[in-house]
Amino acid sequence: MPPYFLDEERGQGKKGGILMRFDQFLKEVCPPLDLEWRKYRRRDAKHRVEKRMEELGLPDYATYLERIRCDTEEAASMAERMRVTVSRFFREWERWETLRQAALPRILLEKGPGEPLRIWSAGCCGGEEPYTLAILWLEHFCERGLARPVEILGTDIDAASLERARLAIYGKGSVREIPRPLLQKYFRKEDRLWHLDERVKRMVRFAKQDLMHSAPPQRVDLVCCRYLVFTYYRETLRFEAAMRLRQALRPGGLLMIARKEELGSAAELFEPLPEADGVFRKREFDFP
Ligand SMILES: C[S@@+](CC[C@H](N)C(=O)[O-])C[C@H]1O[C@@H](n2cnc3c(N)ncnc32)[C@H](O)[C@@H]1O
């Protein structure tokens, strides 16, 4: 292992005579990619960056930074390397409660009889989020006589995450927030792994899509976009991405974000739903 892995305190690499620490590296590398450097878990990001430096045989962060600055392909691959692919079922329990009690009933009121509900999980990772929606639907709407067709789409840019989503077999990290009765009802445990029930699996369709470049789905009632655009993207990119999310929504459609997230530069595109914390309604005006 090269020496630069060892001396975290002193940092590594010369830049203007100062040794460059990993934080400094992130601070410089993220803004040109329109990414928010403060939001990354240092340990994971550092591990990935150093692995790449080792592959390229580069001695320190400063040299890698120079490489990224003059090599557009390496810059693009850096953006890829910064992707975080961690998720959990029922992540932030109170959000799902809000969705169940306030947001979904509101959507149902606005839909015509028999009209399918359309839900999009943008940046769905290993499927935990769209499957949570499916379980919520089965538990609270289907089984209580409010059944109607629901179409749930999970999209992600990362092929490996989508493969995990289709397989739907999870370790304990992914299932730790699921209430026990739901875990027992919708999963089967085998060799310390949790296998999701076929009934839930069948409710979700997955597709590989780059949020920033693929055509978004249309006439969606609810978009869940959490721990992607409103965590890692800075101003311009965040606004562009939010425009795409907005485009997917039908008039009056809803967007749900995560507990610690704010719309920031995208606030003008949505209005808060007063009764549902973290849920926003598509703002209606003529936008190009
Ligand atoms: C931190 S995970 C969040 C998963 C889930 N939404 C949650 O909150 O638990 C972010 C996901 O966004 C995906 N992602 C990153 N950039 C993307 C893009 N441009 N288009 C689509 N998905 C993207 C990553 O591959 C990753 O699976």
The ligand as an SDF file (V2000), in Angstrom:
LIG
                    3D

 27 29  0  0  0  0  0  0  0  0999 V2000
  -27.9810    7.4880   -1.5280 C   0  0  0  0  0  0  0  0  0  0  0  0
  -28.9050    6.5720   -2.7130 S   0  0  0  0  0  0  0  0  0  0  0  0
  -30.5270    6.9730   -2.1730 C   0  0  0  0  0  0  0  0  0  0  0  0
  -31.4910    5.8440   -2.3200 C   0  0  0  0  0  0  0  0  0  0  0  0
  -32.9170    6.1070   -1.8370 C   0  0  0  0  0  0  0  0  0  0  0  0
  -33.5230    7.1620   -2.5950 N   0  0  0  0  0  0  0  0  0  0  0  0
  -32.9560    6.4230   -0.3640 C   0  0  0  0  0  0  0  0  0  0  0  0
  -33.2000    7.5770   -0.0010 O   0  0  0  0  0  0  0  0  0  0  0  0
  -32.7380    5.5250    0.4510 O   0  0  0  0  0  0  0  0  0  0  0  0
  -28.7370    7.5610   -4.1990 C   0  0  0  0  0  0  0  0  0  0  0  0
  -29.0000    6.7750   -5.4620 C   0  0  0  0  0  0  0  0  0  0  0  0
  -29.0610    7.6880   -6.5530 O   0  0  0  0  0  0  0  0  0  0  0  0
  -28.4530    7.0880   -7.6850 C   0  0  0  0  0  0  0  0  0  0  0  0
  -28.0360    8.1210   -8.6370 N   0  0  0  0  0  0  0  0  0  0  0  0
  -26.9670    8.9450   -8.5630 C   0  0  0  0  0  0  0  0  0  0  0  0
  -26.9270    9.7500   -9.6380 N   0  0  0  0  0  0  0  0  0  0  0  0
  -27.9920    9.4370  -10.4090 C   0  0  0  0  0  0  0  0  0  0  0  0
  -28.4950    9.9090  -11.6530 C   0  0  0  0  0  0  0  0  0  0  0  0
  -27.8750   10.8920  -12.3110 N   0  0  0  0  0  0  0  0  0  0  0  0
  -29.6090    9.3310  -12.1780 N   0  0  0  0  0  0  0  0  0  0  0  0
  -30.2380    8.3420  -11.5000 C   0  0  0  0  0  0  0  0  0  0  0  0
  -29.8100    7.8370  -10.3270 N   0  0  0  0  0  0  0  0  0  0  0  0
  -28.6950    8.3790   -9.7780 C   0  0  0  0  0  0  0  0  0  0  0  0
  -27.2880    6.3110   -7.0900 C   0  0  0  0  0  0  0  0  0  0  0  0
  -26.8410    5.2940   -7.9700 O   0  0  0  0  0  0  0  0  0  0  0  0
  -27.9060    5.7860   -5.7900 C   0  0  0  0  0  0  0  0  0  0  0  0
  -28.4540    4.5120   -5.9670 O   0  0  0  0  0  0  0  0  0  0  0  0
  1  2  1  0
  2  3  1  0
  2 10  1  0
  3  4  1  0
  4  5  1  0
  5  6  1  0
  5  7  1  0
  7  8  2  0
  7  9  1  0
 10 11  1  0
 11 12  1  0
 11 26  1  0
 12 13  1  0
 13 14  1  0
 13 24  1  0
 14 15  1  0
 14 23  1  0
 15 16  2  0
 16 17  1  0
 17 18  1  0
 17 23  2  0
 18 19  1  0
 18 20  2  0
 20 21  1  0
 21 22  2  0
 22 23  1  0
 24 25  1  0
 24 26  1  0
 26 27  1  0
M  CHG  2   2   1   9  -1
M  END
$$$$
